[in-house]
């Protein structure tokens, strides 16, 4: 799935699309609620020994070499802001904003985010998707279940990890082949932001 950047106002279109039953989302733009202010650039430099870690997975986004949405750009942003720069995560970006998590996530210094793609949200169906967009408490529970409050490198992924809900998720696998809770595949892993590592998954994890 090459992930390409889309035009403005597409996040708003994603929100409206689910609410009317279209079941389709496109990439971020002007409809997204105001993100936290962008932190100043870090000392990370572009590729070729820059210290920016390479993502893995056959479905990783086709990120540009430089500028907005590049690996260096993501590494200089907090993870909530970074979601809006990855077109495949438009619906997650909207859901996080509507969940009103506040200091639960904005103050986090280290985290691992298991980030469902737009396709994963569409697989929930229109009814469940609408519930998440219209019920902030349900959305907050689902989002928190995707957040582990420590950074997990790929070689530390396998195992049981507590989430912000107090429940755990179980990751199995090795190398570049990992599954979460026995169902959700990590399709793009090890995307670094300023305060979190992102692992894109092909299913929305459901807290129990």
C-alpha positions as CSV (number, residue, x, y, z in Angstrom):
1,X,0.0,0.0,0.0
2,X,2.1,2.9,-0.9
3,X,1.0,5.8,1.3
4,X,0.9,9.1,-0.4
5,X,0.1,12.5,0.9
6,X,-3.3,13.9,0.0
7,X,-4.8,17.4,-0.4
8,X,-6.3,19.7,2.3
9,X,-9.5,19.1,4.2
10,X,-9.3,15.3,3.8
11,X,-9.4,14.5,7.5
12,X,-12.7,16.4,7.7
13,X,-13.8,14.3,4.8
14,X,-12.8,11.1,6.6
15,X,-14.9,12.1,9.6
16,X,-18.0,13.0,7.6
17,X,-17.6,9.9,5.5
18,X,-17.8,7.6,8.4
19,X,-20.7,9.4,10.0
20,X,-22.8,9.1,6.8
21,X,-21.8,5.5,6.3
22,X,-19.3,6.0,3.5
23,X,-16.8,3.9,5.4
24,X,-13.8,5.5,3.6
25,X,-11.0,7.8,5.0
26,X,-8.3,9.8,3.3
27,X,-5.2,11.6,4.5
28,X,-4.9,14.5,6.9
29,X,-5.5,18.1,6.3
30,X,-7.3,21.2,7.5
31,X,-10.3,19.5,9.2
32,X,-8.2,18.0,12.0
33,X,-8.6,19.7,15.4
34,X,-5.6,21.9,16.3
35,X,-2.6,19.6,17.2
36,X,-0.2,20.4,19.9
37,X,2.5,23.0,19.0
38,X,5.3,21.6,16.9
39,X,8.5,21.2,19.0
40,X,11.7,22.7,17.7
41,X,13.8,20.5,15.4
42,X,16.2,18.2,17.0
43,X,19.8,17.6,16.0
44,X,18.8,14.6,13.9
45,X,20.1,15.0,10.4
46,X,18.9,13.3,7.1
47,X,19.8,9.8,6.2
48,X,23.2,8.2,5.7
49,X,24.4,7.6,9.2
50,X,22.1,10.3,10.6
51,X,20.9,8.1,13.5
52,X,17.4,8.0,12.2
53,X,16.3,4.4,12.4
54,X,14.8,2.7,9.4
55,X,11.3,1.3,9.5
56,X,10.6,-2.3,8.5
57,X,7.7,-4.0,6.9
58,X,6.5,-4.5,3.3
59,X,3.6,-2.0,3.8
60,X,5.7,0.8,5.2
61,X,4.8,4.3,3.8
62,X,6.7,5.6,0.9
63,X,8.1,8.5,2.9
64,X,9.9,11.4,1.2
65,X,13.6,11.8,1.6
66,X,13.2,15.2,3.1
67,X,10.6,17.7,4.2
68,X,7.2,17.1,5.8
69,X,6.5,13.5,6.4
70,X,10.1,12.3,6.0
71,X,11.7,10.1,8.7
72,X,13.6,13.1,9.9
73,X,10.5,15.2,10.1
74,X,8.6,12.6,12.0
75,X,11.5,12.2,14.5
76,X,11.2,15.9,15.3
77,X,7.5,15.8,16.1
78,X,5.5,14.6,19.0
79,X,3.6,11.4,18.1
80,X,0.1,13.0,18.0
81,X,1.3,15.6,15.4
82,X,3.2,12.9,13.5
83,X,0.0,10.9,13.0
84,X,-1.4,13.7,10.8
85,X,1.7,13.5,8.6
86,X,1.2,9.8,7.8
87,X,-1.8,9.5,5.3
88,X,-2.6,5.9,6.3
89,X,-3.3,7.0,9.9
90,X,-5.8,9.8,9.1
91,X,-8.7,8.0,10.9
92,X,-6.5,7.3,14.0
93,X,-5.5,11.0,14.1
94,X,-9.2,12.0,14.0
95,X,-10.1,9.4,16.7
96,X,-7.3,10.5,19.0
97,X,-8.4,14.2,18.7
98,X,-12.0,13.4,19.4
99,X,-11.2,11.1,22.3
100,X,-10.1,14.1,24.4
101,X,-7.2,12.2,26.1
102,X,-5.6,15.4,27.2
103,X,-2.7,15.0,29.6
104,X,-3.0,11.2,29.4
105,X,-1.0,11.4,26.2
106,X,0.2,14.9,25.5
107,X,2.6,14.8,28.5
108,X,4.1,11.4,27.7
109,X,7.8,11.4,27.2
110,X,8.2,7.8,26.0
111,X,5.6,5.5,24.4
112,X,4.9,2.8,21.9
113,X,1.8,3.3,19.7
114,X,0.2,0.3,17.9
115,X,-1.4,2.4,15.2
116,X,-4.4,1.0,13.3
117,X,-4.5,2.1,9.7
118,X,-7.5,3.6,7.9
119,X,-8.2,0.2,6.4
120,X,-8.2,-1.3,9.9
121,X,-10.9,1.2,11.0
122,X,-13.0,0.5,7.9
123,X,-12.9,-3.2,8.7
124,X,-14.8,-2.4,11.9
125,X,-17.8,-1.5,9.9
126,X,-19.8,1.7,9.7
127,X,-21.7,1.2,12.9
128,X,-18.7,0.7,15.1
129,X,-16.8,3.4,13.3
130,X,-19.6,5.8,14.0
131,X,-19.6,4.8,17.7
132,X,-16.0,5.7,18.1
133,X,-16.5,9.1,16.4
134,X,-19.5,10.0,18.4
135,X,-18.7,8.5,21.8
136,X,-15.5,10.1,23.2
137,X,-15.3,7.7,26.2
138,X,-15.4,4.6,24.0
139,X,-12.9,6.2,21.7
140,X,-10.6,7.0,24.6
141,X,-10.7,3.4,25.9
142,X,-9.8,2.0,22.4
143,X,-7.0,4.5,21.9
144,X,-5.5,3.9,25.3
145,X,-5.5,0.2,24.6
146,X,-3.1,0.8,21.7
147,X,-0.6,2.7,23.9
148,X,2.2,1.2,25.9
149,X,3.9,3.8,28.1
150,X,7.5,2.8,27.2
151,X,9.4,2.7,24.0
152,X,9.7,-0.8,22.6
153,X,12.5,-1.4,20.1
154,X,11.8,-4.2,17.6
155,X,14.0,-6.7,19.5
156,X,11.8,-6.0,22.6
157,X,8.4,-6.3,21.0
158,X,7.8,-10.0,21.7
159,X,6.0,-10.5,25.0
160,X,3.2,-9.1,27.2
161,X,3.0,-5.3,27.6
162,X,0.7,-3.2,29.9
163,X,-1.3,-0.5,28.1
164,X,-2.8,2.7,29.4
165,X,-6.0,0.9,30.1
166,X,-4.2,-1.3,32.7
167,X,-4.9,-4.3,30.4
168,X,-2.1,-6.0,28.5
169,X,-1.4,-6.8,24.8
170,X,0.6,-9.8,23.7
171,X,3.0,-9.5,20.8
172,X,4.4,-12.7,19.2
173,X,7.0,-13.1,16.4
174,X,10.6,-12.3,15.6
175,X,12.6,-10.2,13.1
176,X,10.2,-8.3,11.0
177,X,7.2,-10.6,11.5
178,X,5.0,-9.7,14.5
179,X,1.4,-10.3,15.4
180,X,-0.5,-8.5,18.2
181,X,-3.1,-10.4,20.3
182,X,-2.9,-13.2,17.8
183,X,-4.7,-11.3,15.0
184,X,-3.3,-7.9,14.2
185,X,-0.2,-7.9,12.0
186,X,2.4,-5.2,12.3
187,X,2.6,-4.1,8.6
188,X,5.1,-1.2,9.2
189,X,7.2,-1.0,12.2
190,X,9.8,1.2,14.0
191,X,8.7,4.7,12.9
192,X,10.3,7.1,15.3
193,X,8.8,10.3,16.6
194,X,10.1,12.6,19.2
195,X,8.4,10.8,22.1
196,X,7.1,7.5,20.7
197,X,7.8,4.6,18.4
198,X,4.9,3.8,16.0
199,X,4.0,0.3,14.8
200,X,1.2,0.3,12.1
201,X,-1.2,-2.6,12.5
202,X,-3.9,-4.0,10.2
203,X,-6.6,-4.4,12.8
204,X,-8.1,-2.2,15.6
205,X,-7.3,-3.8,18.9
206,X,-10.3,-4.2,21.1
207,X,-10.0,-3.8,24.9
208,X,-11.9,-6.5,26.9
